[in-house]
Amino acid sequence: MTETTNPKRGVPIWVQIAIWLFIAALLALVGVTLSKRQQGTVQPGDTIPNFTLPLFSGYEYEGQNEVKLSAFEGKLVVLNFWASWCKPCEQEAAELQEAWEYYEPNGDVVFLGVDYVDTEPEARAYLKKFGITFFNGPDMGTKISQIFRVRGVPETYFIDQSGTLYYVKVGPFVSVDEIKSIIDQKLP
């Protein structure tokens, strides 16, 4: 009697290749993420890439429901990341609004509020509670906060008339004078 032996079959080569490609892609993703985290936030002197901020209804810019950073070329931009759940953000809300009201008439300074990891109803309640009138919108998919590598809120970025970051404030402002002193560095 003869026995027939079946050769042992392994995993098909295409499955092995797919597994190795998946592992390589996963490692690349982890590497990129770790690299970005080590970079920290953007730094003064960095040119800020153009981005689009969708705006909440009632906080539009010239009737538009979204705005590009490039729309403010030639103006100084105060970009404030905030959230309704952020207690330190509440500490600076009145100061930011007061500073906005001071600079708004001249038209050479623009304040933009970027609502970070929040829901619209809570964000709108926050804006109403603190009487915020400057342009504000949600950071959909955290796309804008990723550009700035935001680590928390509040964080405020001061961008000069040529689109270059010149000052970063991490944490809440303590006074309107603090905000004015940072802005006035770059005004003629």
C-alpha positions as YAML, in Angstrom:
chain: A
units: angstrom
residues:
- id: 1
  name: MET
  ca: [0.00, 0.00, 0.00]
- id: 2
  name: THR
  ca: [1.39, 3.34, -0.97]
- id: 3
  name: GLU
  ca: [0.71, 6.45, 0.93]
- id: 4
  name: THR
  ca: [0.29, 9.70, -0.84]
- id: 5
  name: THR
  ca: [1.53, 12.67, 1.04]
- id: 6
  name: ASN
  ca: [0.17, 16.09, 0.48]
- id: 7
  name: PRO
  ca: [2.82, 18.76, 0.49]
- id: 8
  name: LYS
  ca: [2.28, 21.27, 3.24]
- id: 9
  name: ARG
  ca: [0.87, 24.49, 1.86]
- id: 10
  name: GLY
  ca: [2.02, 27.85, 3.23]
- id: 11
  name: VAL
  ca: [0.45, 31.27, 3.16]
- id: 12
  name: PRO
  ca: [0.17, 32.51, -0.44]
- id: 13
  name: ILE
  ca: [2.88, 34.97, -1.41]
- id: 14
  name: TRP
  ca: [0.37, 37.74, -2.19]
- id: 15
  name: VAL
  ca: [-0.97, 37.54, 1.38]
- id: 16
  name: GLN
  ca: [2.56, 37.75, 2.77]
- id: 17
  name: ILE
  ca: [3.28, 40.81, 0.62]
- id: 18
  name: ALA
  ca: [0.04, 42.47, 1.70]
- id: 19
  name: ILE
  ca: [0.85, 41.88, 5.37]
- id: 20
  name: TRP
  ca: [4.36, 43.32, 5.00]
- id: 21
  name: LEU
  ca: [3.05, 46.36, 3.11]
- id: 22
  name: PHE
  ca: [0.48, 46.98, 5.85]
- id: 23
  name: ILE
  ca: [3.15, 46.75, 8.56]
- id: 24
  name: ALA
  ca: [5.45, 49.11, 6.63]
- id: 25
  name: ALA
  ca: [2.63, 51.65, 6.15]
- id: 26
  name: LEU
  ca: [1.71, 51.46, 9.84]
- id: 27
  name: LEU
  ca: [5.34, 52.04, 10.88]
- id: 28
  name: ALA
  ca: [5.62, 55.00, 8.49]
- id: 29
  name: LEU
  ca: [2.46, 56.54, 9.95]
- id: 30
  name: VAL
  ca: [3.76, 56.13, 13.51]
- id: 31
  name: GLY
  ca: [7.10, 57.65, 12.47]
- id: 32
  name: VAL
  ca: [5.48, 60.70, 10.85]
- id: 33
  name: THR
  ca: [3.22, 61.24, 13.87]
- id: 34
  name: LEU
  ca: [6.13, 61.02, 16.31]
- id: 35
  name: SER
  ca: [8.21, 63.35, 14.16]
- id: 36
  name: LYS
  ca: [5.45, 65.99, 14.10]
- id: 37
  name: ARG
  ca: [5.01, 65.76, 17.87]
- id: 38
  name: GLN
  ca: [8.71, 66.30, 18.42]
- id: 39
  name: GLN
  ca: [8.64, 69.41, 16.23]
- id: 40
  name: GLY
  ca: [6.45, 71.21, 18.73]
- id: 41
  name: THR
  ca: [4.32, 74.16, 17.71]
- id: 42
  name: VAL
  ca: [5.12, 76.39, 14.78]
- id: 43
  name: GLN
  ca: [7.71, 78.99, 15.67]
- id: 44
  name: PRO
  ca: [8.08, 82.74, 15.13]
- id: 45
  name: GLY
  ca: [9.64, 83.30, 11.73]
- id: 46
  name: ASP
  ca: [7.67, 80.46, 10.11]
- id: 47
  name: THR
  ca: [5.55, 81.35, 7.08]
- id: 48
  name: ILE
  ca: [2.01, 80.18, 7.70]
- id: 49
  name: PRO
  ca: [0.45, 78.18, 4.84]
- id: 50
  name: ASN
  ca: [-2.92, 79.28, 3.54]
- id: 51
  name: PHE
  ca: [-5.92, 77.55, 5.10]
- id: 52
  name: THR
  ca: [-9.69, 77.85, 4.96]
- id: 53
  name: LEU
  ca: [-11.77, 78.39, 8.09]
- id: 54
  name: PRO
  ca: [-15.50, 77.66, 7.83]
- id: 55
  name: LEU
  ca: [-17.40, 80.29, 9.79]
- id: 56
  name: PHE
  ca: [-20.37, 79.99, 12.11]
- id: 57
  name: SER
  ca: [-23.57, 81.66, 10.95]
- id: 58
  name: GLY
  ca: [-23.52, 85.19, 12.34]
- id: 59
  name: TYR
  ca: [-19.70, 85.30, 12.32]
- id: 60
  name: GLU
  ca: [-19.16, 85.53, 8.56]
- id: 61
  name: TYR
  ca: [-16.52, 87.62, 6.81]
- id: 62
  name: GLU
  ca: [-17.94, 89.99, 4.19]
- id: 63
  name: GLY
  ca: [-20.99, 87.76, 3.80]
- id: 64
  name: GLN
  ca: [-18.91, 84.63, 3.18]
- id: 65
  name: ASN
  ca: [-19.43, 81.46, 5.24]
- id: 66
  name: GLU
  ca: [-15.73, 80.61, 5.06]
- id: 67
  name: VAL
  ca: [-12.53, 82.59, 4.87]
- id: 68
  name: LYS
  ca: [-8.99, 81.89, 3.66]
- id: 69
  name: LEU
  ca: [-6.01, 83.23, 5.56]
- id: 70
  name: SER
  ca: [-4.82, 84.79, 2.28]
- id: 71
  name: ALA
  ca: [-7.87, 87.10, 2.35]
- id: 72
  name: PHE
  ca: [-6.07, 89.01, 5.12]
- id: 73
  name: GLU
  ca: [-2.79, 89.60, 3.31]
- id: 74
  name: GLY
  ca: [-1.48, 93.01, 4.36]
- id: 75
  name: LYS
  ca: [-3.30, 92.79, 7.70]
- id: 76
  name: LEU
  ca: [-2.14, 91.54, 11.04]
- id: 77
  name: VAL
  ca: [-4.02, 88.37, 12.08]
- id: 78
  name: VAL
  ca: [-4.66, 87.28, 15.67]
- id: 79
  name: LEU
  ca: [-5.57, 83.58, 15.46]
- id: 80
  name: ASN
  ca: [-7.04, 82.27, 18.70]
- id: 81
  name: PHE
  ca: [-7.72, 78.55, 19.30]
- id: 82
  name: TRP
  ca: [-10.40, 78.06, 21.96]
- id: 83
  name: ALA
  ca: [-13.15, 75.66, 23.08]
- id: 84
  name: SER
  ca: [-16.36, 75.99, 25.07]
- id: 85
  name: TRP
  ca: [-15.17, 73.32, 27.51]
- id: 86
  name: CYS
  ca: [-11.92, 75.22, 28.20]
- id: 87
  name: LYS
  ca: [-11.95, 77.11, 31.52]
- id: 88
  name: PRO
  ca: [-8.75, 79.11, 30.78]
- id: 89
  name: CYS
  ca: [-10.37, 80.23, 27.49]
- id: 90
  name: GLU
  ca: [-13.13, 81.83, 29.54]
- id: 91
  name: GLN
  ca: [-10.49, 83.84, 31.43]
- id: 92
  name: GLU
  ca: [-9.35, 85.59, 28.25]
- id: 93
  name: ALA
  ca: [-12.62, 85.85, 26.27]
- id: 94
  name: ALA
  ca: [-13.50, 89.36, 27.45]
- id: 95
  name: GLU
  ca: [-9.95, 90.63, 26.84]
- id: 96
  name: LEU
  ca: [-9.91, 89.28, 23.29]
- id: 97
  name: GLN
  ca: [-13.28, 90.87, 22.53]
- id: 98
  name: GLU
  ca: [-12.19, 94.21, 24.00]
- id: 99
  name: ALA
  ca: [-8.97, 94.15, 21.96]
- id: 100
  name: TRP
  ca: [-10.97, 93.31, 18.82]
- id: 101
  name: GLU
  ca: [-13.29, 96.27, 19.43]
- id: 102
  name: TYR
  ca: [-10.24, 98.52, 19.85]
- id: 103
  name: TYR
  ca: [-8.58, 97.48, 16.55]
- id: 104
  name: GLU
  ca: [-11.64, 96.76, 14.39]
- id: 105
  name: PRO
  ca: [-12.36, 100.37, 13.26]
- id: 106
  name: ASN
  ca: [-8.92, 100.78, 11.61]
- id: 107
  name: GLY
  ca: [-9.26, 97.53, 9.65]
- id: 108
  name: ASP
  ca: [-5.55, 96.67, 9.82]
- id: 109
  name: VAL
  ca: [-5.94, 93.91, 12.45]
- id: 110
  name: VAL
  ca: [-8.21, 90.88, 12.13]
- id: 111
  name: PHE
  ca: [-9.17, 88.48, 14.90]
- id: 112
  name: LEU
  ca: [-10.06, 84.90, 13.98]
- id: 113
  name: GLY
  ca: [-11.42, 82.43, 16.52]
- id: 114
  name: VAL
  ca: [-10.89, 78.74, 15.81]
- id: 115
  name: ASP
  ca: [-13.17, 76.47, 17.84]
- id: 116
  name: TYR
  ca: [-11.14, 73.37, 18.71]
- id: 117
  name: VAL
  ca: [-12.66, 69.88, 19.24]
- id: 118
  name: ASP
  ca: [-16.08, 71.15, 20.21]
- id: 119
  name: THR
  ca: [-19.72, 70.96, 19.21]
- id: 120
  name: GLU
  ca: [-21.53, 73.81, 17.51]
- id: 121
  name: PRO
  ca: [-24.33, 74.30, 20.07]
- id: 122
  name: GLU
  ca: [-21.84, 74.62, 22.95]
- id: 123
  name: ALA
  ca: [-19.53, 76.81, 20.87]
- id: 124
  name: ARG
  ca: [-22.37, 79.17, 19.94]
- id: 125
  name: ALA
  ca: [-23.47, 79.37, 23.58]
- id: 126
  name: TYR
  ca: [-19.90, 80.28, 24.57]
- id: 127
  name: LEU
  ca: [-19.68, 83.02, 21.91]
- id: 128
  name: LYS
  ca: [-23.01, 84.45, 23.03]
- id: 129
  name: LYS
  ca: [-22.14, 84.24, 26.75]
- id: 130
  name: PHE
  ca: [-18.97, 86.29, 26.25]
- id: 131
  name: GLY
  ca: [-20.37, 88.65, 23.59]
- id: 132
  name: ILE
  ca: [-17.76, 87.62, 21.03]
- id: 133
  name: THR
  ca: [-18.25, 89.39, 17.69]
- id: 134
  name: PHE
  ca: [-15.05, 88.67, 15.76]
- id: 135
  name: PHE
  ca: [-14.96, 86.02, 13.03]
- id: 136
  name: ASN
  ca: [-15.25, 82.50, 14.41]
- id: 137
  name: GLY
  ca: [-15.61, 78.99, 13.10]
- id: 138
  name: PRO
  ca: [-15.01, 75.32, 13.83]
- id: 139
  name: ASP
  ca: [-11.75, 73.52, 13.10]
- id: 140
  name: MET
  ca: [-13.34, 70.79, 11.00]
- id: 141
  name: GLY
  ca: [-11.30, 67.60, 11.31]
- id: 142
  name: THR
  ca: [-8.67, 69.56, 13.28]
- id: 143
  name: LYS
  ca: [-7.07, 70.56, 9.96]
- id: 144
  name: ILE
  ca: [-6.06, 74.05, 11.09]
- id: 145
  name: SER
  ca: [-4.84, 72.99, 14.53]
- id: 146
  name: GLN
  ca: [-2.66, 70.38, 12.81]
- id: 147
  name: ILE
  ca: [-0.98, 73.12, 10.75]
- id: 148
  name: PHE
  ca: [-0.09, 74.90, 13.99]
- id: 149
  name: ARG
  ca: [0.50, 71.64, 15.91]
- id: 150
  name: VAL
  ca: [-1.75, 72.93, 18.68]
- id: 151
  name: ARG
  ca: [-1.24, 71.06, 21.94]
- id: 152
  name: GLY
  ca: [-4.13, 72.56, 23.89]
- id: 153
  name: VAL
  ca: [-6.30, 75.59, 24.27]
- id: 154
  name: PRO
  ca: [-6.13, 78.48, 24.53]
- id: 155
  name: GLU
  ca: [-3.29, 79.12, 22.11]
- id: 156
  name: THR
  ca: [-3.00, 82.33, 20.11]
- id: 157
  name: TYR
  ca: [-0.84, 82.96, 17.05]
- id: 158
  name: PHE
  ca: [0.07, 86.43, 15.79]
- id: 159
  name: ILE
  ca: [0.68, 86.53, 12.05]
- id: 160
  name: ASP
  ca: [2.16, 89.66, 10.49]
- id: 161
  name: GLN
  ca: [1.08, 91.43, 7.31]
- id: 162
  name: SER
  ca: [3.29, 89.19, 5.12]
- id: 163
  name: GLY
  ca: [1.92, 85.91, 6.54]
- id: 164
  name: THR
  ca: [4.82, 85.24, 8.90]
- id: 165
  name: LEU
  ca: [4.23, 84.11, 12.47]
- id: 166
  name: TYR
  ca: [5.86, 86.54, 14.89]
- id: 167
  name: TYR
  ca: [4.46, 85.63, 18.30]
- id: 168
  name: VAL
  ca: [2.90, 82.60, 20.02]
- id: 169
  name: LYS
  ca: [0.93, 82.81, 23.25]
- id: 170
  name: VAL
  ca: [0.21, 79.52, 24.99]
- id: 171
  name: GLY
  ca: [-2.37, 79.89, 27.74]
- id: 172
  name: PRO
  ca: [-4.77, 82.71, 28.52]
- id: 173
  name: PHE
  ca: [-3.99, 86.41, 28.25]
- id: 174
  name: VAL
  ca: [-3.97, 88.26, 31.55]
- id: 175
  name: SER
  ca: [-5.02, 91.66, 30.19]
- id: 176
  name: VAL
  ca: [-6.03, 93.66, 27.16]
- id: 177
  name: ASP
  ca: [-2.75, 95.54, 27.47]
- id: 178
  name: GLU
  ca: [-0.86, 92.27, 26.99]
- id: 179
  name: ILE
  ca: [-2.70, 91.67, 23.70]
- id: 180
  name: LYS
  ca: [-2.19, 95.28, 22.56]
- id: 181
  name: SER
  ca: [1.54, 95.18, 23.33]
- id: 182
  name: ILE
  ca: [1.97, 92.11, 21.10]
- id: 183
  name: ILE
  ca: [-0.11, 93.60, 18.25]
- id: 184
  name: ASP
  ca: [1.48, 97.05, 18.44]
- id: 185
  name: GLN
  ca: [4.95, 95.53, 17.80]
- id: 186
  name: LYS
  ca: [3.97, 95.12, 14.15]
- id: 187
  name: LEU
  ca: [1.74, 98.13, 13.49]
- id: 188
  name: PRO
  ca: [3.19, 101.23, 11.81]
...
